[in-house]
Structure formats: structure tokens, C-alpha cells
Amino acid sequence: METKQPLGKTVSFFVIAFAISWLLWLPQVLDSNDLVQFPEFVGILGMFAPFGPFVAALWLTGRQGGLEGVKRLLKRGWSLDFDKRWLLPTVLLMPAVGLVTLAVMTLVGLPIEWEFAPPWQALVPTFIVILLLNALPEEYGWRGYALGPMLNRSSALAASLILGLLWGLWHLPLHFIEGTVQSAIPVYQFVIQQMVLAVLYTWLFNNTRGAVSVAILFHAVANIVGAAVPYWTTDLGRWIGLAVLAATTAVIVLIWRPQHLSRSVTGRYRSAPDEF
């Protein structure tokens, strides 16, 4: 008989992650909306906001599993203990989605505002920054800590959509900070996008034995594709991008089935009762 994690522990994770990140983003929100004037260096705090999920995951794991539990969680961030064929969709799926989005936009005569994309020389450094300061700390929380217990409670599709909703709402302060990508996107559009994306993360997660390393890499690739192909600068571009992403995800759900998003039920990841 499978033991499920108490729901309160998962809820605690989201409360702590949101609290840390939102407090670190708060000065920039107030400053961007001319509510309080802060010195420029205060904005540096926002750089550490993506570490909210990471800190929450480490703290709760430490309380529940001690140092050994923390070591197990950290190890999953560089684990290569999975079928390496899954590196292909991890690295290539989102570039393919980006190229199809670009093709559709070109076909309908919608220009890409390339001035919002970083120069090609900056793509590799930007990717590394995203990998280390965004993807890594976020994914130790979202997929490393939260997703496993959620999969123990519901279908893979339902768990993905719920996590995607919360993940999208976690970004809410960024919609009110001048200069962020989120500030150019309506909240509801961004949340829907994250919910769809979360299904792809779970698909990769369940087929790589819960490898957080794969989630980190997929996150970084998805973000750099969004930077390199700035479809998000126009309303129609965003809808086209979302439509291509949703169609891709729908095909994956149909093939791998919504209950598990994995053809092998026994091989998919499920958190152990004492893991978190």
C-alpha cells in the first residue's frame, strides 16, 4: 500500500517559496510603480528571488530527511541515471516549437521584433546565466520537491496543470516590474503558458526517473529559445506561440496518456514516503 505525503508539507513548500521570492521582488515592484524610491542596488535582491523554491525545498527536506535527504535531493540535480535518449527532446523540443512558431508568424505576415532578442554572441552567456540563476534554483523546488508528492495524489496531467498554475502565479510580481518579459504579457496568458509547459516537464520527469537535471536543462533551453525568438512581444505572436506549444503538448498527452505521461507505469517517478 502506497504512503502519500501529508498535503500540508506540499502546501508549506508553496507558501515558503512564494514568501521568499515575492519579498525579494517587492522592492522592484514598489520602485517600478513609483510607490517607493529605492537605491538602484536594492534591485539586486530580485536576482535572488528564483532561489525561493530552492531554499524552501532544501529547508523542508532537511527538516524531514536530515542531511541525507538534502544530499539525495541535490544529487538529482546532476543525476544522469536515466535513458540518455530523453536528452533529445530535452534539448530539441523547445527549439523546434520556436522554429514552428517563427514559420507560422512568417506565413501570416506577422513580423518578429528581433530588436528584443539578444545578439547571437550573447546567447551562450545568457544561457549559462539562465541555467545557474533561474532554471537550477527553480527546478529543485518545482520538480525536485513538489511534483513527486503531487503525482502520488493525482494523475500526471492533473498534477502538471495544478503545479503549472501555481508556478505561473509565482511569477506574478514580475508582471509589475518594468523591463521584464512578464511585464509585456497579460497574467492570464503567461499562466496558461506555464500550465501547458508543466505538462512537458512532467512527461520528461516521469520518463527520466525524476531527474531534476533534465528539468533544469529543459527550463534553460526553453527560456533561451524564448529570448532568441521574441514571439511574445505581440498579442498575436503570443497566441501563435501558445497554440504551437499546446498542439505539441496535446500530441504528447495522447501518445503517452494523461494518467501517467509515461508508457512504463513501473518506471515512472514516484516519491518515497521518507524522501521529502
N, C-alpha and C positions, 0 to 999 in steps of 0.2 A: 504494500500500500504506500503510495507516494505522499510524502510530507510536504506541505506547502508552507512557504514563508509567511509569517504573520503580515497581513496587509499594512499594518501600522509602520513596519520597517521600510516598506517601499514608499509610503506616504512621507515618512520622515526624510527620506532621501530627497524627494522633490522639494519639500519645504526648505531644507537646508541649502540645497543647490540654488534655488530661486533667491533666497535671502542673501546669500553671499554675493551672487552675481549682480542682482539688482542694486544692492548697496554700493557696489563698486562702480556701477554705471550711473548712479544717481547724480553725482556732481556734474557729469557731462550733460545729462538731461536738463538739469536746472540751468546750467550755463547756456546751452543751445537755445533755450526758450526764454532767455533774458529774465529768469526769475531770481537767480543769484549769480553774481560775478565771482568767478574763481580764477586764481593764477593759472597760467597755461599748464604748469607742471602737474596740476591736480588731474588733468585728463589722462595722465599715465596710469592712474588707478584702473581705468577702463580696460587697459591691456590685460589685467589680471582677472577680469570678470569671467572669461571662459574657464578658469580654473575652479569655479564654484562647484560644478558637478564632480570634478576630480577630488576636491577636498572633502565633499560630502561622502563620496564613495569610500575614500580611504578611512575617514573617521568612523563611519558606521561599520565598515569591515573590520577595523581594528577593535572596536568595542565588542563585536560579535565573534570574531575569529582570531583575535590577537595578532601577533606578529606574523604567524604562519599564514593566517588568512590574507593579510596585506601582501605577503610575498606571492601567494597564489594569484591574487588579482593583478599585481604588477607584471608577473610572468606572462599573463595572457596578452599583454600589450606588445610583446615581441615574439610570441609563440609562432612557430612555423609548423606546428603539428596538425596539418590538415592536407587535404589533396591539393597539390600545387596548381592543378588545372583551374581552381577557383580564382587564381590571381588574374586570369584573363578577363573575366567580367569585372573584377575589382578595378582593374586599370583601364579597360577599354570601353565599358558600357557607357559611362557618362560622356566621354569624348564623342562616341557615336551619337548619343542623344543630342549633343551640342551641334554636331555637323548636320543632322537631320533638321534640327530647328533652324539653322542657318539656311539650309536649302529651301525649306518651306517659306521662310521670310523673303528670300530672294525671288521665289516663284510668284508670291503675291505682290511683289514690288515694294516691300517694306524695307527701307534701308537700315543697316546696322550702324549705330553711332559708335564707331570704332575709337573715337577720342576718349571714351570711358574705359577702354581696355588698356592694361599696362603694356609698355613696349615689349617686344619679344625678348629683348635682352634681360628683362626683369622677371620673366616667367619662372625661371628656376629659383632665384632667391625668394620670390613671392611664395612659391610652392613650399619651400622649406620653412618659411615663417608660419604659413598656414598649418603645416604639418605639426610643428612643435608648439605653437601658441594657441591654436584653435582645435584642430582635429584631435590631437592627443589628449589634452585635458578633458574635452567634452566627452569623447568616446569611452574613456574609463568610467564615466558616470552613466551615460545613456545606455550603451550596450554592455559595458563591463559590469555594472551593478544592477541597473533597473530592469533590463529586458528579460534576463533569465527567470526571475520570480514571476514576472508578468506572463511569460509563456507557460509557466506551470499552472496558471489560473484560467487561461482562455486560449482560444485559437491563435495561431500565429498572425492572422490578418487582423483580428480584433486588438491584440496586444500591440501590434505595429501602429494602428490608427490612433489608439489612445496615447501611446508614447509619442507619436508624431505630433499630436495635438498639443501635448504639454511641452514638447521640445520647441514647437513653433511659438507658443506663448512665452516661453523663457526668453526669447529674443525681443520681447515687446519694447523694452527701453530703447533699443537700437532704432526703432521707428521714429523716435523723438530726438535723435542726436544727428545734427547736421553733418552731412558728408558720408554717412554710412549707406551701404547698399539698401538696407531695410528702409531708410528714410524715403526712398523713391518708390517703395512698393506698399500698396494697401495691406493692412494687417491680415485681412481675411485671405488675400491671395497668397501671402507668404505662408500662413498656417496650413492652407490646403497643400501647398507645395511640399512642406515638411512632412505632412501626413502621408503623401504619396511616396516620398523619398524613404520614409521609415520602413515601408514595406520591402523596399530593395535591400535595406540594411539587414532586416530580419532574414530575408532569403539568403544573403551571404553568410550571416551569423549562424544560421541553422545548418548550413552545409559545410561549414569550416570548423565545426565542433566548438563554437563560441569563441573564435579567435578575435580578440579585441584588436589585434594588429591589422586584420583585414578591414575592420570598421574604420580604424584610424586612416589607413591608406585610401579607402574609398571616399571618406569625408574630404580628405585633402585634394584628391583628384576632382571630385565634384565641385569644390569651391574654386579651383584654379580654372576649370572649364567655364564656370560662370563668370569669372573675371576676364578670360580670354575671348569669350563670345558674349558680349553685353546685350543679350536679347531683352534683359529686364528693364531697360531704360524707357520702353514704350509700353502702353497698356496692351496693344495687340501682340507685341513681341512676347510679353509675359504669358498671355493666353496661349500663344502658339507653343512656347516652351513647355507650359504645363500640359497641353494636350499631347505633345510628343512623349513627355515623361509618363503621363497617365496611361497612354496606349501601350508603351513598353512594359509598364508595371502590370497592366491587365493581362497581357500575354503570359508573363511570368506566373501570375497567380493562377491562370487557367491551366498551365502546364504542370506546375508544382503543387497545386491545390491549396486553398486558403487555410485549411486546418493546421498544416504543418509547414507549408512552403518548403518542403523537402520530400524527396521520393523515399528516403530512408527514415522511417519513424524512429528506429532504434539508434541511428547515428546522429540525430539532431541534438542540439544542445539543450540540456535541462539543468538548472542549478541544483546542486546538492543542498540538503537542509542546513548543513553547517557551513556552507561556503560563504554566505554573507552574514 
